[in-house]
Amino acid sequence: MISARKRRVSVKYSVLKGLSYVCAGLTVAALIAIITFILVRGIAHVNLNFVFGEYKTKTPTVYPALVGTLYLVAMSVAIAAPIGVATAVFLTEYAKKGKLVNVIRVAVETLSSIPSIVYGLFGYIVFVAGGVKWGYTLLGGGITLAIMVLPTILRAAEESLLAVPSVYREGSLALGAGKVRTIFAVMLPNAAGGIVSAVILAMGRVISESAVLILTIGMVVTDVPKGLMSPGTSLALDVYYFGTAGKSEEAAAAGVVLITLVVALNLLASWLGKLLKKGKA
Amino acid sequence: MNGQKICISVRSVNLFYETFQALKDINLDITENEITAFIGPSGCGKTSLLKCFNRMNDLIEGCRVTGEITVEGVDIYKSADVISLRREVGMVFQKPNVFPMSIYDNVAFGPRTHGVSKRSDLDAVVSESLKSAGVWEEVKDNLNKSALSISGGQQQRVCIARALAVQPKILLMDEPTSALDPISTGKIEELCEELKKQYTIVIVTHNMQQATRMSDKTAFFMLGEMLEFGETEQVFSRPRNQKCENYITGRFG
């Protein structure tokens, strides 16, 4: 009887194990399929002129989108990172456990699960058509994106701060250091690795975002933006634009540029994270 | 033991964590330039009392202290200036808690916090503190190396140096050798002998031999009460309290 039961358990075990292998395989296969597809279709079309050249009707380029993307990344990080980190410091170092903290946590959770098109709608109502009535601007898009990635940065910063051993905090306070000194000299440097990776991952989300931008920055693919108040486009929007305009080769090529940027950022994130951790060990 | 000046005086102190009473009506005087040891079974309140002396208990939510504790004549729970209290009363923790930065920056942390910024002044404080902590010879060529790269015993002495760099009058030590090997432990005990010429030391220990080797006075705690307090020699050879005798002879605890 015992052996029968054992056999049943081991069959169950093998089936589960097999299933998990199949699932893992499917995930990797899907990823490889997408990347290969984009690369095969697009790589031939990627060249210096396509990335950095002036946009002409006959030879469309992603240069305006590249500039627009950089604007958007810089703006959203410049807005979201300080606010996110400051809020995380407040939640971990100052706030007493209680209602206020719970309300903030629930708000953050909710913000992070709202679909991005809803953020886009918000940006459209507040910045473009209603509210301040700027029309389509990079600034409006940047602020909207900042609100969108704020929860990501905040939660990662909070996790990193909580992961700093409390004996460091005690050691600092016991030396007569005040709270502010303790936060800046001990807590934040130790949490820096996690915070930096979170910021870089947030940049990745900004780069890949399209729904928000369709509604806020106007998708002007032909002109390099002149400043924060001009409309613009981003790499992800260019993919959409080229795709719907029947320029599927350009779409794939823009996809290649986009994927390269995202992969590079992810590598940078893990490298910086490791570097900052190593500096401490 | 000349002068016998009282450095810390504790009067009718009770300490509560929420509703749990961790210290019950404690009265004791700690003499200047002596080593006072707190012994007793785990959870008896000795660390809680130690952490009253530099108000590290303030960090624990729901912790409440009644009664009066004066350090150098100042009622520390009436005076709001925790920072200057902690400059007077340094602390060494159970496990070495060097910051993940260089040895130099660890020791310079306190002085920098309190406004010393001239490189030559910092250099002087750092080398002097490391010498006082008996670890200078071992680390003087590696001051810019991460403090986490040296041994646990060396780290703990760097922690002592870090505390000394603030130039306190009192040094609190919470089981400072419990994470260390016997050789490192011996070094720290010898060091304390040396340090008590300049500092008043209060040490919590689970090691009876350590208390007899190091301390001038010993206080025995159990379940939040101080059952015995006196000259170490008397406490260990002729304890007045039965429970204290049972504890130090190893019958329980």
Interface residues (C-beta under 8 A of the other chain):
Chain A: K96 K97 P165 V167 Y168 R169 E170 G171 S172 L173 A174 L175 G176 A177 G178 R181 A185 V186 P189 N190 G279 K280 A281
Chain B: N54 M56 L59 E61 I83 S84 L85 R86 R87 G90 M91 F93 K95 N97 F99 P100 M101 F109 G110 T113 H114 S146 L148 C159 R162 A163 V166
